[in-house]
Amino acid sequence: MAGAPSLYSVVLVVCLLGFATAGDLNKELEITWGGDRAKLVNGGTVLTLSLDKGSGSGFQSRSQYLFGKIDMQIKLVPGNSAGTVTAYYLRSEESKWDEIDFEFLGNLSGEPYIVHTNIFTQGKGDREQQFYLWFDPTADFHTYSFLWNPQTIIFYVDGTPIREFKNKESIGIPFPKRQPMKLQSSLWNADDWATRGGRVKTDWTQAPFTATYRNFEANQACIWSVSGSSCRGGSSEDDSWLSQQLDSAGSKRLKRVQRSYMVYNYCSDFKRFPRGLPLECTV
């Protein structure tokens, strides 16, 4: 990427705290598509995305981040959400992009959502893991978080780790660390694949479908400037998140979640990779 910093410049120059507020979302987020299907309400403290037969909707962060701890509270589409996808992710703007995904796949009323996760480096993904949640994500708000630093990417749900992708560039596994990314979210129709492989279609009599967001925080983040030459923010009193990894207790919690709630792991899909699993699956 032109103008991208080396890892050393990132560590030495931008170990800063960005200032994001959990209050007025309009200061940190901008609606990008969907017209009046996307709305800021309650004085800008709550954002809603809606989907109807005409279109979905979406938003993105005003800032780009090169590493960060990003949190958002989301209440997913209630009722019969089959066919819908609520996507919540970090993505760069390059043609060979980096991306870190949560995608919430809707389901028939009473059936659990599937949380679909993926990681792209240089435009290549194929690193899907999927989970059921241990609560009803439509009944109340829950916090979905990314921790992205030079050592690791960790996905959290209400502070519980569900997935970790470690930096193993030393043995030839690409890791996203050079392209700044924006937080993005969208609600859209994907009934060709989202629910039971596309066998269950969207019931448009239930529209509009609505997901609700609040309490966005990126208070531990390196905020990339528009020029791409420096980061902005105040001096960090605690930049330990830049080297944070799961400790032994966190690793145990991760393994418990994966044993109990994981429903798909690309690292176990030998039919998909008949010539051998991806390298990160074998180390």
C-alpha positions in Angstrom: 0.0 0.0 0.0 1.5 3.4 -1.0 2.4 5.5 2.0 1.8 2.7 4.5 4.0 2.7 7.5 6.3 -0.1 8.5 5.4 -2.0 11.6 8.2 -0.3 13.5 6.8 3.2 12.7 3.4 2.0 13.8 4.7 0.8 17.2 7.0 3.8 17.8 4.8 6.6 16.4 1.1 5.8 16.8 0.8 4.1 20.2 -1.9 6.7 20.9 -5.4 6.7 22.2 -8.0 7.9 19.8 -10.9 9.6 21.4 -14.3 8.2 20.5 -17.5 8.8 22.5 -20.2 6.3 23.5 -22.7 9.2 23.4 -23.3 11.1 20.1 -22.7 8.5 17.3 -22.9 11.3 14.7 -19.4 12.5 15.7 -17.9 9.1 15.0 -20.1 7.4 12.4 -21.7 8.4 9.1 -24.6 6.8 7.2 -23.4 5.7 3.8 -26.3 4.1 2.0 -30.0 3.2 2.3 -31.6 6.6 2.5 -34.1 7.0 5.4 -33.7 3.3 6.2 -30.7 4.3 8.3 -31.5 6.7 11.1 -29.9 8.4 14.1 -32.4 8.6 17.0 -32.6 9.5 20.7 -30.4 12.6 20.2 -27.8 10.7 18.2 -27.2 8.1 20.9 -28.8 5.2 18.9 -28.5 4.3 15.2 -30.9 1.9 13.4 -30.5 0.1 10.1 -33.5 -1.3 8.3 -34.1 -3.6 5.3 -37.1 -3.8 3.2 -37.8 -5.2 -0.3 -36.4 -2.0 -1.9 -33.0 -1.9 -0.2 -30.9 -2.4 3.0 -28.7 0.3 4.6 -25.3 0.9 6.1 -22.9 3.1 8.0 -19.2 3.5 8.5 -16.8 5.2 10.9 -15.5 8.6 10.0 -12.0 7.6 11.1 -9.7 4.9 9.8 -7.9 2.7 12.3 -4.5 1.0 12.1 -4.9 -1.4 15.1 -7.5 -0.9 17.8 -10.0 -2.2 20.3 -13.4 -1.5 18.8 -16.7 -2.1 20.7 -20.3 -1.7 19.6 -23.5 -2.7 21.3 -26.0 -4.3 18.9 -29.5 -5.6 19.1 -30.1 -7.8 16.1 -33.2 -8.2 13.9 -36.0 -9.8 16.0 -38.6 -12.3 14.9 -38.3 -14.1 11.6 -35.0 -12.8 10.3 -34.3 -15.6 7.9 -32.5 -14.5 4.8 -31.1 -11.3 6.4 -27.5 -10.6 7.3 -26.3 -7.9 9.7 -22.7 -7.3 8.9 -20.3 -5.6 11.4 -16.7 -5.5 10.3 -13.4 -3.6 9.7 -12.3 -3.1 6.1 -9.6 -1.3 4.3 -10.2 0.7 1.1 -7.5 -0.9 -1.1 -8.3 -3.2 -4.1 -6.5 -6.0 -2.3 -8.2 -5.3 0.9 -7.9 -6.4 4.5 -11.1 -7.2 6.5 -12.1 -8.6 9.9 -15.8 -9.7 9.9 -18.7 -10.4 12.2 -21.7 -11.4 10.1 -25.0 -12.3 11.9 -27.0 -14.7 9.8 -30.7 -14.5 10.5 -33.0 -17.5 11.0 -36.6 -18.5 11.5 -38.4 -17.3 14.6 -37.2 -19.2 17.6 -34.1 -20.6 15.9 -30.7 -19.3 16.9 -28.7 -16.8 14.9 -25.3 -18.0 13.5 -22.4 -15.7 14.0 -20.2 -16.0 10.9 -16.6 -14.7 11.3 -13.9 -14.3 8.6 -10.5 -12.6 8.1 -9.2 -11.3 4.8 -5.6 -10.4 4.0 -4.8 -8.8 0.6 -8.3 -9.6 -0.7 -8.2 -13.3 0.3 -10.5 -14.7 2.9 -11.7 -18.3 3.2 -11.0 -18.3 6.9 -14.6 -18.8 8.2 -15.6 -19.9 11.6 -19.3 -19.9 12.7 -20.9 -20.0 16.2 -24.2 -20.1 17.9 -24.7 -17.6 20.7 -25.6 -18.6 24.2 -28.3 -15.9 24.5 -31.1 -14.4 22.4 -29.2 -11.5 20.6 -32.6 -9.9 19.6 -33.9 -9.4 23.1 -31.4 -6.9 24.3 -28.1 -5.2 23.4 -24.9 -7.2 23.5 -21.3 -6.0 23.0 -19.4 -7.3 20.0 -15.7 -6.4 19.9 -12.5 -6.6 17.8 -9.1 -6.5 19.3 -6.6 -6.0 16.5 -2.9 -5.4 17.2 0.4 -6.4 15.6 0.3 -9.7 17.5 -3.2 -11.0 17.1 -6.9 -10.5 16.2 -9.4 -11.5 18.8 -13.2 -11.5 18.4 -15.2 -11.0 21.7 -18.9 -11.3 22.6 -19.7 -9.5 25.8 -16.0 -9.7 26.8 -15.8 -13.5 26.1 -13.3 -14.4 23.4 -14.8 -16.6 20.6 -11.9 -16.6 18.1 -8.2 -15.7 17.9 -6.0 -15.3 14.8 -2.4 -14.9 15.7 0.3 -13.2 13.6 2.4 -16.0 12.2 4.0 -14.0 9.3 7.4 -15.5 10.4 6.3 -18.8 8.8 4.6 -17.3 5.8 1.0 -16.7 6.9 -0.3 -13.3 5.9 -1.5 -11.0 8.6 -3.4 -7.7 8.2 -1.2 -5.0 9.7 -0.3 -2.4 7.0 -3.7 -1.1 5.7 -5.9 1.1 7.9 -9.5 0.1 8.1 -12.8 1.7 8.8 -15.5 0.1 10.9 -18.5 -0.6 8.7 -21.9 -2.2 9.2 -24.8 -3.0 6.9 -28.1 -4.9 6.9 -29.0 -6.6 3.7 -30.8 -9.5 2.0 -28.7 -12.6 1.4 -31.4 -15.3 1.1 -29.5 -17.0 -1.6 -27.0 -18.3 1.0 -27.5 -16.9 4.5 -30.1 -19.3 6.1 -29.6 -23.0 5.7 -27.5 -22.5 2.5 -30.3 -20.5 0.9 -33.0 -23.0 1.4 -35.0 -20.6 3.6 -36.0 -17.3 1.9 -36.7 -13.9 3.3 -40.4 -13.4 4.3 -41.0 -9.9 3.1 -44.3 -9.7 4.9 -42.2 -9.3 8.1 -40.4 -6.2 6.7 -39.0 -3.8 7.6 -36.2 -5.7 9.4 -34.3 -3.5 11.9 -31.0 -3.8 13.8 -30.2 -1.3 16.5 -26.8 0.1 17.6 -25.4 2.1 20.5 -22.3 2.8 22.5 -19.6 2.7 19.9 -16.2 3.0 21.4 -12.7 3.1 19.9 -10.9 4.6 22.9 -8.0 2.2 22.4 -7.1 2.8 18.8 -4.6 4.2 16.4 -6.4 6.7 14.2 -5.0 7.1 10.8 -4.9 10.6 9.3 -6.4 11.4 5.9 -3.0 12.1 4.4 -1.8 8.6 5.5 1.3 10.1 7.0 0.6 10.1 10.7 -1.9 9.3 13.4 -3.7 11.7 15.6 -4.8 11.4 19.2 -3.7 12.1 22.7 -0.8 10.5 24.5 -1.6 7.1 25.8 -1.2 6.4 29.5 -1.7 2.7 28.8 -0.9 1.3 25.4 -0.7 -2.3 26.7 -3.5 -3.3 24.3 -1.0 -3.0 21.4 0.7 -6.1 22.7 -2.3 -7.8 24.4 -2.9 -11.5 23.8 -5.1 -14.0 25.5 -3.7 -15.2 28.8 -4.2 -18.7 30.1 -7.6 -17.9 31.6 -8.7 -16.3 28.3 -7.4 -19.2 26.3 -9.5 -21.6 28.4 -12.6 -19.5 28.0 -12.0 -19.5 24.2 -11.7 -23.3 24.1 -14.9 -23.7 26.1 -16.8 -21.5 23.8 -15.4 -23.3 20.7 -16.2 -26.7 22.1 -19.8 -25.7 23.0 -20.9 -23.3 20.3 -18.7 -23.6 17.2 -20.8 -25.0 14.3 -18.2 -24.6 11.4 -14.4 -24.3 11.3 -12.6 -24.0 8.0 -9.6 -25.7 9.6 -11.7 -28.9 9.9 -13.1 -28.9 6.4 -11.0 -31.4 4.5 -13.6 -31.7 1.7 -13.1 -28.0 1.0 -9.3 -28.3 1.1 -8.6 -31.7 -0.5 -5.0 -30.7 -1.2 -4.3 -29.9 2.5 -5.6 -27.4 5.1 -4.3 -23.8 5.1 -1.0 -23.4 6.8 -2.4 -21.6 9.9 -4.6 -24.7 10.6 -1.6 -27.0 11.0 0.7 -25.0 13.3 
